[in-house]
């Protein structure tokens, strides 16, 4: 029998650019996510949500806005994911902004020091409060996991070890260098990070995900997707609307998630930056996304 699947939410937009992402866990549940997963052969237990956090401007901390709230959300994710792993369950985490991936990895690395992270995102997320002026922690998550210079102390020190992540534990799919800062490109070079561009992922998704999985460590695997990796015209789901007519389609990403989540190492799928309001004019995008998640997590034989 497959492992049980624990569904949990991180309803936070505190580290984002604007409100909206905090609604994703509720909306996906209301659309029948748990029942769809059960129909796909999984035993689902709903662990509920972490703290509800709605973005607001934070002029007192302009370079790291809502930092304390983001740290609280990340630590809550760590506790929830750790509890599920202790029960030998897999996890589906609905965010929320992409800092939630740090909480996932804090729990997963405690569980298995050889854990790896497949990070499917249009951005490197390597900025710090020093390298970027907008103060949105959403595109700073990996910088804090890797403890880059200029990282906010409160977040970089929030994990069981520092740095939380080593470069060899990480592989990025879907990155758009044109959407990154010079700082990010330089850090990616200095760290020798492995990544595949959004254009190359769209052109050859099967070979891209196979290469990434082959390069990641042998331990437990977390898969994180920021839905801004998608072509926004094909699937208007993300907080950011900048990805119009570029990047992989939802169909292509469905194949990537299917392959990655059926890897024997896979234990956690986390979803970031899904803003349900973006699909108001095209609600079937949410239905298609639910089908993608359900198919990626459908029951298979337990790993040996």
C-alpha positions in Angstrom: 0.0 0.0 0.0 1.2 3.6 -0.6 2.0 5.8 2.3 -0.8 8.0 3.7 -0.8 11.5 2.4 -1.1 14.4 4.8 -2.7 17.5 3.4 -1.7 20.8 5.0 -2.0 24.5 4.3 0.3 27.5 4.8 -2.2 30.3 4.1 0.3 33.2 4.1 1.0 36.0 1.7 3.1 37.8 4.3 6.3 37.5 2.3 4.6 38.2 -1.1 4.1 41.3 -3.1 0.3 41.6 -2.3 -2.5 39.6 -0.8 -4.2 36.7 -2.5 -2.0 33.6 -2.0 -3.3 33.1 1.5 -6.6 31.9 -0.1 -5.1 29.0 -2.0 -5.4 26.3 0.7 -9.1 27.1 1.3 -10.0 27.4 -2.4 -8.3 24.1 -3.4 -10.0 22.3 -0.5 -13.4 23.8 -1.5 -12.8 22.5 -5.1 -12.6 19.0 -3.7 -8.8 18.4 -3.6 -9.0 15.8 -0.8 -11.8 13.8 -2.4 -9.9 13.9 -5.8 -6.8 12.5 -4.1 -8.8 9.8 -2.4 -10.4 8.8 -5.7 -6.8 8.6 -7.0 -6.1 5.9 -4.4 -4.5 7.9 -1.6 -5.5 7.7 2.1 -5.7 11.4 2.9 -5.5 13.0 6.3 -6.0 16.8 6.6 -3.7 18.4 9.1 -5.3 21.8 8.8 -3.6 25.1 8.3 -0.9 27.2 9.8 -1.5 30.8 10.7 -3.5 32.9 8.3 -1.3 35.8 7.3 -2.4 38.5 4.8 0.2 40.7 3.2 0.3 44.4 4.3 3.0 47.0 3.7 5.7 47.1 6.3 7.3 50.5 6.2 9.2 49.8 9.4 11.1 47.0 7.7 11.1 48.0 4.0 13.9 45.6 2.8 12.5 42.5 4.6 8.8 43.1 4.9 6.7 41.1 7.4 9.8 39.1 8.4 8.5 38.0 11.8 5.3 36.7 10.2 7.2 34.8 7.5 9.5 33.2 10.1 6.5 32.0 12.1 4.9 30.5 8.9 8.1 28.7 8.1 8.5 27.3 11.6 4.9 26.1 11.6 5.5 24.3 8.3 8.6 22.6 9.8 6.6 21.3 12.7 3.7 20.1 10.6 5.9 18.4 8.0 8.1 16.8 10.7 5.0 15.4 12.4 3.8 13.8 9.1 7.2 12.3 8.4 7.4 10.8 11.9 4.2 9.0 11.0 5.8 7.7 7.8 3.4 9.8 5.7 3.9 11.8 2.5 3.0 15.5 2.5 1.1 17.9 0.2 1.6 21.4 1.3 -0.5 24.2 -0.2 1.0 27.7 0.2 1.4 30.5 0.5 4.6 32.1 -0.7 7.7 30.2 -1.6 9.5 30.6 1.8 7.4 27.6 2.8 9.9 25.4 1.0 12.4 26.3 3.7 10.2 24.8 6.4 9.8 21.7 4.3 13.5 21.2 3.9 14.2 21.9 7.6 11.9 19.0 8.5 13.1 16.8 5.6 16.8 17.2 6.3 16.3 16.4 10.0 14.5 13.3 8.8 17.2 12.4 6.2 20.4 14.4 6.0 20.8 13.3 2.3 17.5 15.0 1.3 17.3 17.0 -1.9 15.1 19.7 -3.3 13.7 20.0 -6.8 12.8 23.7 -7.1 10.5 24.5 -10.1 10.3 28.2 -10.3 10.8 31.1 -12.8 13.1 32.8 -10.3 16.4 31.9 -8.6 15.0 33.3 -5.3 18.6 34.2 -4.3 18.0 37.8 -3.4 18.6 39.3 0.1 17.4 42.4 1.8 20.7 43.9 0.7 20.5 43.0 -3.0 16.9 43.9 -3.7 14.9 47.0 -2.7 11.4 45.7 -2.9 11.5 43.8 0.4 9.5 40.8 -0.8 10.8 37.7 1.0 9.2 35.5 -1.6 12.1 35.8 -4.0 14.7 35.5 -1.2 13.9 32.1 0.2 16.8 30.1 -1.2 19.2 32.9 -0.3 18.2 32.3 3.3 18.3 28.6 3.0 21.9 28.9 1.6 22.7 31.6 4.1 24.0 34.1 1.5 25.7 37.3 2.6 23.1 39.9 3.5 20.5 37.4 4.5 18.1 38.5 7.2 19.4 37.0 10.5 16.0 36.0 11.9 15.1 33.8 8.9 18.6 32.4 8.2 18.9 31.4 11.8 15.4 29.8 12.0 16.5 26.2 11.1 18.1 23.3 12.8 21.4 23.9 11.0 23.1 26.9 9.3 23.2 26.9 6.3 20.1 24.8 5.9 20.8 23.9 2.3 24.0 22.9 0.5 24.2 23.6 -3.2 24.4 19.9 -4.0 21.0 19.4 -2.4 19.3 21.7 -4.8 18.3 21.7 -8.5 16.3 24.4 -10.2 14.0 23.9 -13.1 12.3 26.7 -15.1 14.5 29.6 -14.2 14.4 32.8 -16.4 17.8 34.6 -16.1 16.2 37.7 -17.6 14.0 37.9 -14.6 16.8 37.7 -12.1 19.1 40.3 -10.6 22.8 40.5 -11.3 23.4 39.5 -7.7 21.4 36.3 -8.2 23.2 35.4 -11.4 26.6 36.0 -9.6 25.6 33.9 -6.6 24.3 31.0 -8.8 27.7 31.1 -10.6 29.7 31.2 -7.4 27.8 28.3 -5.9 27.8 26.3 -9.1 24.0 25.8 -8.8 22.5 23.4 -11.2 19.5 24.9 -13.2 17.5 24.6 -16.4 16.0 27.6 -18.0 12.2 28.0 -18.5 12.8 27.9 -22.3 14.7 24.7 -22.1 12.2 23.2 -19.7 9.4 24.0 -22.1 11.3 22.5 -25.0 12.3 19.2 -23.4 10.5 18.7 -20.0 11.1 15.0 -19.9 14.9 15.2 -20.3 15.1 18.2 -17.9 13.4 16.5 -15.0 15.2 13.3 -15.6 18.5 15.1 -15.5 17.6 16.9 -12.3 16.5 13.8 -10.5 19.6 12.0 -11.5 21.8 14.8 -10.1 20.0 15.2 -6.7 21.2 13.2 -3.6 19.9 9.7 -2.9 17.9 10.7 0.1 14.3 11.9 0.6 13.1 14.3 -2.1 11.0 17.4 -1.8 9.4 18.9 -4.9 8.5 22.6 -4.8 6.6 24.4 -7.5 6.0 28.1 -7.8 3.2 28.4 -10.3 4.8 31.5 -11.8 7.0 29.0 -13.7 3.9 28.5 -16.0 3.0 30.4 -19.1 0.5 32.8 -17.5 -1.5 32.9 -20.7 -2.0 29.2 -20.7 -2.6 28.9 -16.9 -3.3 32.3 -15.1 -2.7 31.1 -11.6 0.4 33.0 -10.2 0.7 36.1 -8.1 3.0 37.5 -10.8 1.5 38.1 -14.2 4.9 38.7 -15.9 5.0 35.2 -17.4 2.7 35.8 -20.3 3.6 33.8 -23.4 6.7 32.4 -21.9 7.7 29.3 -20.0 6.2 25.8 -20.0 2.5 25.0 -20.3 0.6 23.4 -17.5 0.6 20.2 -19.6 4.4 20.2 -19.7 4.6 20.8 -16.0 2.1 18.1 -15.3 4.5 15.6 -16.8 7.4 17.1 -14.7 5.5 16.7 -11.5 4.2 13.3 -12.4 7.8 12.1 -12.9 9.2 13.8 -9.9 6.5 12.8 -7.4 6.6 9.2 -8.5 10.3 9.0 -7.9 10.8 6.5 -5.1 12.6 9.2 -3.0 9.6 11.7 -3.2 8.1 12.6 0.2 6.8 16.2 -0.1 5.1 18.3 -2.8 4.7 22.0 -1.9 2.9 24.6 -4.0 3.7 28.3 -3.8 2.3 31.6 -5.1 -1.0 30.3 -6.4 -3.5 33.2 -6.3 -7.0 31.9 -7.0 -8.2 35.3 -8.0 -6.0 35.3 -11.1 -8.2 32.5 -12.5 -11.5 34.5 -12.2 -11.8 34.9 -15.9 -10.6 31.4 -16.7 -11.7 29.2 -13.7 -11.0 26.0 -15.6 -7.3 26.7 -14.9 -7.9 25.8 -11.3 -9.6 22.6 -12.3 -6.7 21.7 -14.6 -4.2 22.4 -11.9 -6.1 20.2 -9.4 -6.0 17.4 -12.0 -2.3 17.9 -12.4 -1.7 17.7 -8.6 -4.0 14.7 -8.3 -2.3 12.8 -11.1 1.2 13.6 -9.7 0.2 12.1 -6.3 -1.9 9.2 -7.5 -1.3 5.9 -5.7 1.6 3.7 -6.8 3.3 0.8 -5.2 5.2 1.5 -2.0 9.0 1.9 -2.5 11.1 -1.1 -1.4 
